[in-house]
Amino acid sequence: MATKYAFTQNLRELRFHLCPAGAGSDATRAYPTMKYHNPNTPILIREATGVEPKLWARYQLGKEKSHSLAGLNDKEIEEKVTSMVKTEIA
């Protein structure tokens, strides 16, 4: 069954860098759904005061991509996460 949070096979790790008081922390609401559909892929949530909210994806062969989540609303954050977990990097 396909879902928007079913990760590509090349994705090795998904990491959120967030400020606990910032708006980007809303991105973690989808964690239970993502983890349920991808139990073997590490999904890390790192909180630190004063950091820019950012999403990192690590793919096979050590390739990484990141996107800033600063100033994005819930819908835009969801679109960023979906695009990152569907990206095929060889």
Secondary structure, DSSP 8 states (H G I E B T S, - for coil): ---TT---TTEEEEEEEE-TTSGGGGGGGGHHHHHHH-TTS-EEEEE-TT---EEEEEEGGG-EEEEE-TT--HHHHHHHHHHHHH----
